[in-house]
Amino acid sequence: MLDRFIEKLQAFRCDGQSIRDWSVYQSESRRLSLGTKDRQTGVVHAPLTVSEGCGARYLLVWSDGRISRGSLERRQLDQDADSALAQARAVSFEDPDSDQVQGPGDFPEVDLHDGGVARLAGGEVEPLAGRLAAIRQVVESGRFRTWSGSFGGSEATARLRTSRGLDLGGRGTSFGWHATLNGEIGDGFGARAMDTDQEFEARLERLSDLASRLSLPGDPPQAGVMPVLLHPNVVENFVLGTLLGNLEGSGVVNGEGFFRKEQFGSQDPVLRTDLNLRLDPLVPMKSGSYRFTAEGVPANRCHFIENGRLVQPVLNLKYARRFGSSPTPVPTSLDTVHLEGPPELTEKQGFEAAAGGAMVLSVLGAHTQDASSGDFSLSSPQALGIAGSEAAGRLRGTISGNLFELLQSDHLTLVRFEGEHTPGLLVRCRFDPK
């Protein structure tokens, strides 16, 4: 299908213009998903579904230098190529920095495919029976009112062709599950292969424990600055989301973020000098692992922040040219993003260090904060008081402060939570109970 589309692309003319350079990334996939809504599995609001999809993304450089970017559905690829290309020409635009198409190069081999997940995507649902039974047992033993969730597996093939002679292909799988207890707190897992039964059951038990603690009333502390332990989910959603957003090449080049262009490569630290942020998309079977980007940039390990200093932004082809550097690999999932720093505390040690404070399990409004300044005020509907060396009863409140000041502070401590890729962060910030 892709080859036929490219033949039509190469012969296409519109407004007296031909297509000088092109890059087309096509993917085909099949997926199975099974949902549960309020204890009922496979019902109308959470059905068993099997679906297939096919689509493509393209970059076209016309003979007059104008650029077209867009996406195509299966029908356009297979039957309506001329119509799709005419529409692409109609919305073309001037952007000399987008006039870049990759040629052949060295691309790593990364294990991305799992046979068990491929069979699941094809309709073999038997492996899910034991998982559903385990969740129901946890719900019954924990006396939870209800639960909802989903399981899903997919298999995909991808191919990238360019006018410069690049022709790459590959296949991969993806598996994920998520469960929410009492319609409130949830957890899950995602990778290119299923987690083991032991890992699944251990994560369920941790979720059950947190849900049980949230059902107990807590003793609110006095409002003020105190130890606050950010759960890894909050670190990923808020802290890494803010850091990666400010590292995005478009924001750096256009001066829209906290980090300035001239700070990259400087010896002046912007964070604590023992903090690193790096990407490793070469780890086998991670959700965020890959061999090449949709633009044809090879996957590779890289640092964005090293010893508190800015090394490079996240750069696609266009903004690499504008920044004056080479393109970088891009994060596609946080399980290949590594936040590293000083020696980590264990979970128990983290609770001991945060005694009298709070553990924040979730926040609302992370994406509405002023990421370019780092100032934040976030509602935390799910928090736990910390008494002694463990989490106690439920708190609700608001945390506030400045994220970049927290990441520069000597009080910052990394805490390793069992079963989590991203560490928790112990900080000192304001917590106002409600």
ZAMARGU-4260 file (C-alpha; in steps of 0.2 Angstrom, whole numbers, plus 5000, padded with zeros to 4 digits):
<rodrens>
0) 5000/5000/5000 | 5014/5012/5005 | 5024/5009/4989 | 5008/5012/4978 | 5005/5028/4987
5) 5023/5034/4984 | 5022/5030/4966 | 5007/5041/4964 | 5016/5054/4975 | 5031/5054/4964
10) 5021/5057/4948 | 5009/5070/4956 | 5008/5088/4949 | 4997/5102/4956 | 4998/5121/4951
15) 5012/5117/4940 | 5022/5110/4955 | 5029/5093/4958 | 5035/5085/4975 | 5054/5087/4976
20) 5057/5078/4993 | 5046/5068/5004 | 5045/5057/5019 | 5031/5045/5023 | 5029/5035/5039
25) 5015/5022/5039 | 5009/5011/5053 | 4996/4997/5053 | 4990/4989/5070 | 4977/4978/5077
30) 4971/4979/5095 | 4961/4970/5108 | 4954/4979/5123 | 4943/4973/5137 | 4935/4985/5150
35) 4926/4983/5167 | 4914/4996/5173 | 4907/4995/5191 | 4912/4977/5193 | 4904/4972/5176
40) 4917/4966/5163 | 4913/4966/5145 | 4897/4976/5146 | 4890/4989/5134 | 4900/5003/5143
45) 4916/4993/5144 | 4915/4980/5130 | 4927/4968/5122 | 4933/4976/5106 | 4945/4970/5093
50) 4950/4984/5080 | 4962/4987/5066 | 4970/5003/5060 | 4981/5010/5046 | 4987/5027/5044
55) 5002/5038/5039 | 5011/5054/5042 | 5019/5064/5029 | 5031/5078/5025 | 5031/5085/5007
60) 5043/5098/5000 | 5036/5105/4984 | 5047/5110/4969 | 5044/5129/4974 | 5050/5125/4992
65) 5033/5126/5000 | 5030/5113/5014 | 5015/5101/5017 | 5013/5091/5033 | 4998/5080/5038
70) 4991/5063/5041 | 4982/5050/5030 | 4969/5037/5033 | 4969/5020/5025 | 4957/5025/5012
75) 4967/5040/5006 | 4983/5029/5005 | 4974/5016/4995 | 4961/5024/4985 | 4961/5043/4986
80) 4979/5048/4985 | 4977/5061/4971 | 4963/5070/4981 | 4974/5069/4997 | 4989/5076/4989
85) 4979/5090/4981 | 4972/5095/4998 | 4990/5094/5005 | 4996/5107/4991 | 4981/5118/4995
90) 4986/5120/5013 | 5005/5121/5010 | 5016/5134/5018 | 5032/5143/5019 | 5045/5135/5031
95) 5063/5133/5025 | 5068/5125/5041 | 5056/5110/5038 | 5064/5106/5021 | 5073/5091/5029
100) 5072/5073/5024 | 5083/5059/5031 | 5093/5047/5021 | 5101/5030/5026 | 5110/5029/5042
105) 5115/5017/5056 | 5100/5012/5066 | 5100/5001/5082 | 5092/4985/5085 | 5080/4985/5099
110) 5068/4971/5105 | 5051/4978/5104 | 5040/4963/5100 | 5032/4950/5112 | 5023/4935/5105
115) 5011/4933/5120 | 5005/4951/5117 | 5003/4948/5099 | 4992/4933/5102 | 4982/4944/5114
120) 4980/4957/5101 | 4974/4943/5089 | 4960/4938/5101 | 4968/4926/5113 | 4960/4933/5129
125) 4963/4918/5141 | 4979/4926/5149 | 4967/4939/5156 | 4956/4928/5166 | 4968/4925/5180
130) 4971/4944/5181 | 4952/4948/5182 | 4950/4935/5196 | 4965/4942/5205 | 4957/4960/5205
135) 4940/4953/5210 | 4948/4944/5225 | 4957/4960/5230 | 4941/4970/5229 | 4932/4957/5240
140) 4945/4955/5253 | 4947/4974/5254 | 4928/4977/5255 | 4929/4989/5241 | 4913/4996/5235
145) 4917/4994/5216 | 4931/4994/5203 | 4933/4999/5185 | 4948/4996/5173 | 4954/4990/5157
150) 4966/4978/5149 | 4973/4980/5131 | 4986/4973/5119 | 4991/4978/5102 | 5003/4973/5088
155) 5009/4986/5075 | 5021/4986/5060 | 5029/5002/5054 | 5038/5008/5039 | 5047/5024/5034
160) 5052/5029/5017 | 5060/5045/5011 | 5065/5052/4994 | 5083/5051/5000 | 5083/5032/5000
165) 5079/5028/5018 | 5068/5013/5019 | 5065/5006/5037 | 5053/4994/5044 | 5049/4986/5061
170) 5036/4979/5072 | 5032/4980/5090 | 5019/4976/5103 | 5011/4986/5117 | 5002/4980/5133
175) 4994/4989/5147 | 4981/4988/5161 | 4973/5000/5174 | 4962/4997/5188 | 4953/5010/5199
180) 4946/5005/5216 | 4930/5014/5223 | 4930/5026/5208 | 4944/5035/5215 | 4962/5029/5216
185) 4970/5018/5202 | 4986/5011/5196 | 4992/5001/5181 | 5006/4995/5170 | 5012/4998/5152
190) 5026/4990/5142 | 5029/4980/5126 | 5026/4963/5136 | 5015/4958/5150 | 5021/4960/5168
195) 5023/4944/5177 | 5010/4937/5188 | 5020/4941/5204 | 5023/4959/5198 | 5004/4961/5194
200) 4999/4955/5211 | 5012/4965/5220 | 5005/4981/5211 | 4987/4976/5215 | 4992/4974/5234
205) 5000/4991/5235 | 4985/4999/5226 | 4973/4990/5239 | 4984/4997/5253 | 4983/5015/5247
210) 4965/5014/5244 | 4962/5007/5262 | 4972/5021/5270 | 4963/5034/5260 | 4946/5027/5267
215) 4952/5032/5285 | 4951/5050/5291 | 4968/5059/5294 | 4974/5071/5306 | 4977/5087/5296
220) 4994/5096/5300 | 4995/5115/5303 | 4996/5124/5286 | 5013/5130/5281 | 5030/5124/5274
225) 5033/5106/5279 | 5040/5089/5272 | 5030/5084/5257 | 5033/5067/5249 | 5028/5067/5230
230) 5022/5050/5224 | 5031/5044/5208 | 5014/5047/5199 | 5015/5065/5204 | 5033/5066/5199
235) 5029/5060/5182 | 5014/5070/5179 | 5020/5086/5186 | 5039/5087/5189 | 5044/5077/5173
240) 5030/5085/5163 | 5036/5102/5167 | 5054/5099/5164 | 5052/5090/5148 | 5040/5104/5142
245) 5053/5117/5146 | 5066/5106/5136 | 5055/5106/5121 | 5065/5113/5106 | 5051/5125/5100
250) 5050/5133/5117 | 5068/5135/5119 | 5071/5142/5102 | 5057/5154/5103 | 5061/5159/5121
255) 5045/5153/5128 | 5051/5142/5142 | 5061/5143/5159 | 5077/5137/5150 | 5085/5150/5139
260) 5095/5145/5123 | 5111/5152/5129 | 5111/5141/5145 | 5113/5125/5135 | 5131/5120/5136
265) 5135/5132/5149 | 5144/5127/5165 | 5131/5136/5176 | 5119/5124/5184 | 5101/5127/5183
270) 5096/5113/5195 | 5105/5105/5209 | 5122/5099/5203 | 5119/5081/5207 | 5103/5080/5197
275) 5103/5071/5179 | 5089/5069/5167 | 5092/5057/5153 | 5083/5046/5140 | 5087/5028/5135
280) 5075/5022/5121 | 5087/5007/5118 | 5081/4997/5133 | 5072/4981/5127 | 5053/4980/5129
285) 5049/4997/5137 | 5034/5007/5130 | 5046/5021/5126 | 5059/5011/5117 | 5061/5012/5098
290) 5073/5011/5084 | 5069/5027/5075 | 5058/5042/5076 | 5044/5045/5063 | 5056/5058/5055
295) 5070/5044/5053 | 5081/5050/5068 | 5090/5035/5075 | 5086/5031/5093 | 5101/5034/5105
300) 5105/5037/5123 | 5106/5055/5128 | 5107/5067/5143 | 5096/5083/5143 | 5102/5088/5160
305) 5119/5082/5168 | 5125/5087/5185 | 5112/5101/5185 | 5118/5108/5169 | 5108/5110/5153
310) 5116/5099/5139 | 5103/5100/5125 | 5085/5102/5122 | 5073/5089/5114 | 5076/5093/5096
315) 5066/5087/5080 | 5074/5090/5063 | 5066/5107/5061 | 5071/5114/5078 | 5088/5106/5078
320) 5092/5117/5063 | 5085/5132/5071 | 5094/5129/5087 | 5110/5125/5077 | 5113/5107/5083
325) 5109/5089/5079 | 5092/5082/5081 | 5090/5071/5097 | 5079/5056/5101 | 5063/5061/5108
330) 5054/5054/5124 | 5038/5044/5119 | 5035/5036/5136 | 5042/5040/5154 | 5048/5023/5157
335) 5063/5027/5147 | 5066/5044/5155 | 5078/5043/5170 | 5078/5056/5184 | 5093/5053/5194
340) 5102/5061/5208 | 5110/5058/5225 | 5108/5042/5234 | 5090/5037/5236 | 5081/5033/5252
345) 5070/5018/5254 | 5052/5020/5255 | 5052/5018/5274 | 5067/5030/5276 | 5057/5042/5265
350) 5042/5041/5277 | 5053/5043/5292 | 5061/5059/5284 | 5044/5066/5280 | 5036/5063/5297
355) 5023/5076/5302 | 5021/5080/5284 | 5011/5073/5269 | 5012/5061/5255 | 5004/5068/5239
360) 4997/5054/5228 | 4989/5064/5215 | 4987/5083/5209 | 4974/5092/5199 | 4978/5106/5186
365) 4996/5101/5183 | 4994/5106/5165 | 4987/5123/5169 | 5002/5129/5179 | 5014/5142/5173
370) 5028/5130/5167 | 5039/5145/5161 | 5041/5151/5179 | 5039/5135/5189 | 5026/5143/5201
375) 5013/5131/5206 | 4997/5129/5217 | 4990/5112/5215 | 4975/5104/5223 | 4978/5087/5230
380) 4962/5078/5233 | 4972/5062/5237 | 4985/5064/5251 | 4990/5054/5266 | 4997/5061/5283
385) 5013/5053/5288 | 5015/5047/5306 | 5031/5038/5311 | 5038/5028/5297 | 5021/5025/5287
390) 5007/5033/5279 | 4992/5037/5290 | 4974/5043/5286 | 4968/5054/5272 | 4971/5072/5269
395) 4965/5084/5256 | 4974/5100/5253 | 4984/5111/5241 | 5003/5111/5238 | 5011/5127/5232
400) 5029/5134/5229 | 5041/5135/5214 | 5046/5119/5206 | 5063/5125/5200 | 5068/5131/5218
405) 5063/5114/5224 | 5075/5106/5212 | 5089/5118/5217 | 5086/5115/5236 | 5097/5105/5247
410) 5081/5098/5255 | 5077/5088/5239 | 5078/5069/5242 | 5075/5055/5230 | 5064/5041/5237
415) 5063/5024/5229 | 5046/5016/5229 | 5044/4998/5226 | 5039/4993/5208 | 5041/5011/5202
420) 5053/5016/5188 | 5052/5035/5193 | 5058/5040/5210 | 5047/5049/5222 | 5053/5066/5228
425) 5054/5072/5246 | 5053/5091/5246 | 5049/5105/5258 | 5034/5116/5251 | 5018/5123/5258
430) 5004/5112/5261 | 4987/5119/5266 | 4974/5106/5272 | 4956/5108/5267
</rodrens>
